[in-house]
Amino acid sequence: MEEIIRTPDPVLVSAIESLLGSAGIAVIVADRHISAIEARIVAFPMRILVPAAAAVRARRLIAEAGLGDELRPEKT
């Protein structure tokens, strides 16, 4: 799995889940529960993970949707 976005914003997470899910890309949202418990403070952001094999496609879809600024740097 590769982390592509880290954010405390539940609306953004929902939008990304919907976007990638409709494209058939599996999404795992890590730390959703701790983020909710801690009132979404920045110290506990949610992390969006996708399979490594789908990361390039997921990044492209997110950028095409106008959300490219939210992407984490690519691993080299």
NORKAPE-V543228 format. One record per residue. N is the residue number from 1. SS is DSSP state (H for helix, E for strand, L for the rest). PHI is phi as a letter, one per 40 degrees, with the letter a starting at -180 (999 if undefined). D_CENTER is the distance of its C-alpha to the mean C-alpha in Angstrom with 1 decimal. Layout:
# NORKAPE-V543228
n->N ss->SS phi->PHI d_center->D_CENTER
n->N ss->SS phi->PHI d_center->D_CENTER
This chain:
# NORKAPE-V543228
n->1 ss->L phi->999 d_center->11.6
n->2 ss->E phi->b d_center->9.7
n->3 ss->E phi->c d_center->7.0
n->4 ss->E phi->b d_center->5.4
n->5 ss->E phi->a d_center->3.9
n->6 ss->E phi->b d_center->6.2
n->7 ss->E phi->a d_center->7.7
n->8 ss->L phi->c d_center->10.5
n->9 ss->L phi->c d_center->10.2
n->10 ss->H phi->c d_center->10.3
n->11 ss->H phi->c d_center->11.1
n->12 ss->H phi->c d_center->8.1
n->13 ss->H phi->d d_center->6.0
n->14 ss->H phi->c d_center->8.9
n->15 ss->H phi->c d_center->9.2
n->16 ss->H phi->c d_center->6.0
n->17 ss->H phi->d d_center->7.3
n->18 ss->H phi->c d_center->10.6
n->19 ss->H phi->d d_center->10.3
n->20 ss->H phi->c d_center->9.2
n->21 ss->H phi->c d_center->11.5
n->22 ss->H phi->c d_center->14.3
n->23 ss->L phi->c d_center->14.2
n->24 ss->L phi->g d_center->14.6
n->25 ss->L phi->c d_center->11.6
n->26 ss->L phi->c d_center->11.0
n->27 ss->E phi->b d_center->7.7
n->28 ss->E phi->b d_center->8.1
n->29 ss->E phi->b d_center->6.9
n->30 ss->E phi->c d_center->9.1
n->31 ss->L phi->g d_center->11.3
n->32 ss->H phi->c d_center->11.1
n->33 ss->H phi->c d_center->14.9
n->34 ss->H phi->c d_center->15.9
n->35 ss->H phi->c d_center->13.9
n->36 ss->H phi->c d_center->15.9
n->37 ss->H phi->c d_center->19.1
n->38 ss->L phi->c d_center->19.1
n->39 ss->L phi->f d_center->18.7
n->40 ss->L phi->f d_center->15.4
n->41 ss->L phi->c d_center->17.1
n->42 ss->H phi->c d_center->15.2
n->43 ss->H phi->c d_center->16.4
n->44 ss->H phi->b d_center->14.0
n->45 ss->L phi->c d_center->10.5
n->46 ss->E phi->c d_center->7.8
n->47 ss->E phi->b d_center->5.7
n->48 ss->E phi->c d_center->3.0
n->49 ss->E phi->b d_center->5.9
n->50 ss->E phi->b d_center->7.9
n->51 ss->L phi->d d_center->11.7
n->52 ss->H phi->d d_center->13.1
n->53 ss->H phi->c d_center->15.3
n->54 ss->H phi->b d_center->12.7
n->55 ss->H phi->c d_center->10.6
n->56 ss->H phi->c d_center->13.1
n->57 ss->H phi->c d_center->13.1
n->58 ss->H phi->c d_center->9.4
n->59 ss->H phi->c d_center->9.6
n->60 ss->H phi->c d_center->12.8
n->61 ss->H phi->c d_center->11.8
n->62 ss->H phi->c d_center->9.3
n->63 ss->H phi->c d_center->12.2
n->64 ss->H phi->c d_center->14.7
n->65 ss->L phi->c d_center->13.2
n->66 ss->L phi->g d_center->13.9
n->67 ss->L phi->b d_center->10.5
n->68 ss->H phi->d d_center->11.1
n->69 ss->H phi->c d_center->11.9
n->70 ss->H phi->c d_center->8.5
n->71 ss->E phi->c d_center->7.8
n->72 ss->L phi->c d_center->9.0
n->73 ss->L phi->d d_center->12.4
n->74 ss->L phi->c d_center->13.1
n->75 ss->L phi->c d_center->15.1
n->76 ss->L phi->b d_center->18.7
